Amino acid sequence: MANSKQARKRARQAEGRRVLKASQRAMVRTYVKRVIKAINGGDHATAMAEFQKAQPVIDRIADKDVLSKKKAARLKSRLNARIKALAA
């Protein structure tokens, strides 16, 4: 347990940040699941539409350092590759 006033404040801040970031990560996962569901359904148009919705969300969360920029890029790249494979 934090003993100094400063340490108690930092613990409060860290907890608030943890809760916020957990919520944002969950939101990204939801968007990704929608894209994957559309891909598994075999509908290219729906998958592309869901991917277009997910892309800015992933970028925004990466800008806030909830996801690393490289992980966000890798995630988008892999989803896009699966959508392209669906079209072929």
FITOR-76809 format. One record per residue: residue number from 1; residue in three letters; y, z, x of N, C-alpha, C in turn. Coordinates in steps of 0.05 Angstrom, whole numbers, m for minus. Atoms other than C-alpha are relative to their C-alpha. Layout:
BEGIN
+-----+--------+--------+--------+--------+--------+--------+--------+--------+--------+--------+
| num | residu |    n_v |    n_w |    n_u |   ca_v |   ca_w |   ca_u |    c_v |    c_w |    c_u |
+-----+--------+--------+--------+--------+--------+--------+--------+--------+--------+--------+
| NUM |    Ala |      Y |      Z |      X |      Y |      Z |      X |      Y |      Z |      X |
...
+-----+--------+--------+--------+--------+--------+--------+--------+--------+--------+--------+
END
This chain:
BEGIN
+-----+--------+--------+--------+--------+--------+--------+--------+--------+--------+--------+
| num | residu |    n_v |    n_w |    n_u |   ca_v |   ca_w |   ca_u |    c_v |    c_w |    c_u |
+-----+--------+--------+--------+--------+--------+--------+--------+--------+--------+--------+
|   1 |    Met |    m24 |      0 |     17 |      0 |      0 |      0 |     25 |      0 |     18 |
|   2 |    Ala |    m25 |      2 |    m15 |     70 |    m16 |     24 |     15 |     27 |     m1 |
|   3 |    Asn |    m12 |    m26 |     m2 |    107 |     45 |     49 |     31 |     m1 |      0 |
|   4 |    Ser |    m29 |      1 |     m1 |    178 |     22 |     62 |     11 |    m15 |    m24 |
|   5 |    Lys |    m13 |     13 |     23 |    228 |     m3 |     10 |     m2 |    m30 |      3 |
|   6 |    Gln |      1 |     28 |     m6 |    229 |    m71 |     44 |    m28 |    m11 |     m6 |
|   7 |    Ala |     27 |      9 |      3 |    153 |    m76 |     44 |     m8 |     m1 |    m30 |
|   8 |    Arg |      6 |      0 |     29 |    149 |    m58 |    m30 |     13 |    m24 |    m13 |
|   9 |    Lys |    m14 |     24 |     11 |    200 |   m113 |    m46 |    m16 |    m25 |      7 |
|  10 |    Arg |     15 |     24 |     m9 |    161 |   m164 |     m5 |    m26 |     m2 |    m16 |
|  11 |    Ala |     25 |      0 |     16 |     97 |   m144 |    m42 |      5 |    m10 |    m28 |
|  12 |    Arg |     m8 |     10 |     27 |    132 |   m155 |   m109 |      5 |    m30 |      0 |
|  13 |    Gln |     m6 |     28 |     m2 |    158 |   m222 |    m87 |    m25 |    m17 |      4 |
|  14 |    Ala |     24 |     14 |     m6 |     91 |   m244 |    m60 |    m17 |     m3 |    m26 |
|  15 |    Glu |     15 |      1 |     25 |     57 |   m226 |   m126 |     11 |    m20 |    m20 |
|  16 |    Gly |    m12 |     19 |     18 |    107 |   m265 |   m167 |     m5 |    m28 |      9 |
|  17 |    Arg |      5 |     27 |    m11 |     99 |   m325 |   m121 |    m29 |     m8 |     m5 |
|  18 |    Arg |     29 |      5 |      4 |     23 |   m320 |   m126 |     m6 |     m9 |    m28 |
|  19 |    Val |      4 |      6 |     29 |     25 |   m321 |   m202 |     11 |    m28 |     m6 |
|  20 |    Leu |    m13 |     25 |      5 |     73 |   m380 |   m204 |    m16 |    m23 |     12 |
|  21 |    Lys |     15 |     21 |    m13 |     34 |   m421 |   m154 |    m28 |     m5 |    m12 |
|  22 |    Ala |     26 |      3 |     13 |    m32 |   m407 |   m189 |      3 |    m17 |    m25 |
|  23 |    Ser |     m5 |     15 |     24 |     m3 |   m434 |   m253 |      5 |    m30 |      6 |
|  24 |    Gln |     m6 |     28 |     m8 |     23 |   m497 |   m218 |    m25 |    m14 |      9 |
|  25 |    Arg |     25 |     13 |     m9 |    m44 |   m510 |   m184 |    m18 |     m6 |    m24 |
|  26 |    Ala |     16 |      5 |     24 |    m78 |   m504 |   m252 |     10 |    m24 |    m15 |
|  27 |    Met |    m12 |     23 |     13 |    m30 |   m555 |   m281 |     m9 |    m26 |     14 |
|  28 |    Val |      9 |     23 |    m15 |    m47 |   m604 |   m226 |    m29 |     m6 |     m5 |
|  29 |    Arg |     28 |      4 |      6 |   m121 |   m594 |   m237 |     m5 |    m12 |    m27 |
|  30 |    Thr |      2 |     11 |     27 |   m112 |   m608 |   m311 |      6 |    m30 |      0 |
|  31 |    Tyr |     m7 |     28 |     m1 |    m77 |   m674 |   m297 |    m22 |    m17 |     14 |
|  32 |    Val |     21 |     14 |    m15 |   m131 |   m694 |   m246 |    m25 |     m2 |    m17 |
|  33 |    Lys |     23 |      1 |     17 |   m186 |   m677 |   m295 |      3 |    m21 |    m22 |
|  34 |    Arg |     m5 |     21 |     20 |   m154 |   m722 |   m347 |     m5 |    m28 |     11 |
|  35 |    Val |      4 |     26 |    m13 |   m154 |   m780 |   m298 |    m30 |     m4 |      4 |
|  36 |    Ile |     29 |      3 |     m5 |   m227 |   m767 |   m279 |    m15 |     m5 |    m25 |
|  37 |    Lys |     13 |      4 |     26 |   m247 |   m762 |   m352 |      3 |    m29 |     m9 |
|  38 |    Ala |     m5 |     28 |      8 |   m215 |   m830 |   m365 |    m16 |    m19 |     18 |
|  39 |    Ile |     16 |     17 |    m18 |   m250 |   m860 |   m303 |    m29 |      1 |     m9 |
|  40 |    Asn |     28 |     m2 |      8 |   m317 |   m833 |   m326 |     m5 |    m13 |    m27 |
|  41 |    Gly |      3 |     14 |     25 |   m304 |   m862 |   m395 |     m1 |    m30 |      3 |
|  42 |    Gly |      2 |     28 |     m5 |   m299 |   m930 |   m363 |     23 |    m16 |     m9 |
|  43 |    Asp |    m24 |     14 |     10 |   m231 |   m948 |   m392 |     21 |     m2 |     21 |
|  44 |    His |    m19 |      3 |    m22 |   m187 |   m977 |   m338 |     29 |      5 |     m9 |
|  45 |    Ala |    m28 |     m3 |     10 |   m123 |   m979 |   m380 |      7 |     30 |     m4 |
|  46 |    Thr |     m5 |    m28 |      4 |   m129 |   m906 |   m400 |      1 |     15 |     26 |
|  47 |    Ala |      1 |    m13 |    m26 |   m147 |   m884 |   m330 |     26 |     m5 |     15 |
|  48 |    Met |    m25 |      7 |    m14 |    m86 |   m921 |   m302 |     23 |     15 |    m13 |
|  49 |    Ala |    m21 |    m14 |     14 |    m41 |   m890 |   m355 |      0 |     30 |      8 |
|  50 |    Glu |      3 |    m28 |     m8 |    m67 |   m820 |   m339 |      8 |      4 |     29 |
|  51 |    Phe |     m7 |     m2 |    m28 |    m59 |   m833 |   m265 |     31 |     m1 |      4 |
|  52 |    Gln |    m30 |      2 |     m1 |     14 |   m854 |   m276 |     13 |     26 |     m8 |
|  53 |    Lys |    m11 |    m26 |      8 |     26 |   m788 |   m311 |     m5 |     22 |     21 |
|  54 |    Ala |      8 |    m21 |    m20 |    m10 |   m747 |   m257 |     16 |     m3 |     26 |
|  55 |    Gln |    m13 |      5 |    m26 |     25 |   m779 |   m197 |     25 |     17 |      4 |
|  56 |    Pro |    m24 |    m15 |     m5 |     94 |   m748 |   m205 |     m4 |     30 |      0 |
|  57 |    Val |      7 |    m29 |      1 |     64 |   m680 |   m222 |    m11 |      9 |     27 |
|  58 |    Ile |     12 |     m6 |    m26 |     23 |   m681 |   m158 |     21 |      0 |     21 |
|  59 |    Asp |    m21 |      1 |    m20 |     83 |   m702 |   m117 |     19 |     24 |     m2 |
|  60 |    Arg |    m19 |    m22 |      4 |    128 |   m649 |   m148 |    m12 |     27 |     10 |
|  61 |    Ile |     14 |    m25 |     m9 |     77 |   m593 |   m134 |     m2 |      0 |     31 |
|  62 |    Ala |      1 |      2 |    m30 |     69 |   m619 |    m62 |     27 |      6 |     12 |
|  63 |    Asp |    m27 |     m6 |    m10 |    145 |   m616 |    m53 |      5 |     30 |      0 |
|  64 |    Lys |     m4 |    m29 |      2 |    142 |   m543 |    m73 |    m19 |     16 |     18 |
|  65 |    Asp |     19 |    m12 |    m18 |     88 |   m529 |    m21 |    m22 |     16 |    m13 |
|  66 |    Val |     23 |    m13 |     13 |     37 |   m507 |    m72 |    m25 |    m15 |     11 |
|  67 |    Leu |     20 |     17 |    m14 |     m7 |   m565 |    m46 |     13 |    m11 |     24 |
|  68 |    Ser |    m12 |     13 |    m24 |      3 |   m593 |     23 |      4 |    m30 |     m7 |
|  69 |    Lys |     m6 |     28 |      5 |     33 |   m663 |     24 |    m24 |    m18 |      7 |
|  70 |    Lys |     23 |     17 |     m7 |    m29 |   m690 |     59 |    m22 |      2 |    m21 |
|  71 |    Lys |     21 |     m3 |     20 |    m76 |   m661 |      7 |      8 |    m15 |    m25 |
|  72 |    Ala |     m9 |     14 |     24 |    m33 |   m690 |    m49 |     m4 |    m30 |      5 |
|  73 |    Ala |      4 |     29 |     m5 |    m34 |   m759 |    m15 |    m29 |     m8 |     m1 |
|  74 |    Arg |     29 |      6 |      0 |   m109 |   m755 |     m5 |    m11 |      0 |    m29 |
|  75 |    Leu |      8 |     m2 |     28 |   m119 |   m735 |    m78 |      8 |    m26 |    m15 |
|  76 |    Lys |     m9 |     24 |     13 |    m77 |   m793 |   m103 |    m14 |    m25 |      9 |
|  77 |    Ser |     14 |     23 |    m12 |   m110 |   m842 |    m56 |    m28 |     m2 |    m11 |
|  78 |    Arg |     28 |      1 |      9 |   m180 |   m823 |    m78 |     m2 |     m7 |    m30 |
|  79 |    Leu |     m1 |      7 |     28 |   m162 |   m826 |   m152 |      5 |    m29 |     m4 |
|  80 |    Asn |     m7 |     28 |      2 |   m130 |   m894 |   m143 |    m23 |    m18 |      9 |
|  81 |    Ala |     23 |     16 |     m9 |   m191 |   m920 |   m105 |    m21 |     m1 |    m22 |
|  82 |    Arg |     20 |      0 |     21 |   m236 |   m898 |   m162 |      9 |    m18 |    m24 |
|  83 |    Ile |    m10 |     17 |     22 |   m191 |   m933 |   m213 |     m3 |    m29 |      7 |
|  84 |    Lys |      3 |     28 |     m8 |   m191 |   m997 |   m172 |    m29 |     m9 |     m1 |
|  85 |    Ala |     28 |      7 |      2 |   m266 |   m995 |   m167 |     m9 |     m4 |    m28 |
|  86 |    Leu |      6 |      3 |     28 |   m269 |   m988 |   m242 |      8 |    m28 |    m10 |
|  87 |    Ala |    m10 |     26 |      9 |   m229 |  m1052 |   m251 |    m17 |    m23 |     11 |
|  88 |    Ala |     16 |     22 |    m13 |   m274 |  m1092 |   m204 |    m27 |     m4 |    m13 |
+-----+--------+--------+--------+--------+--------+--------+--------+--------+--------+--------+
END
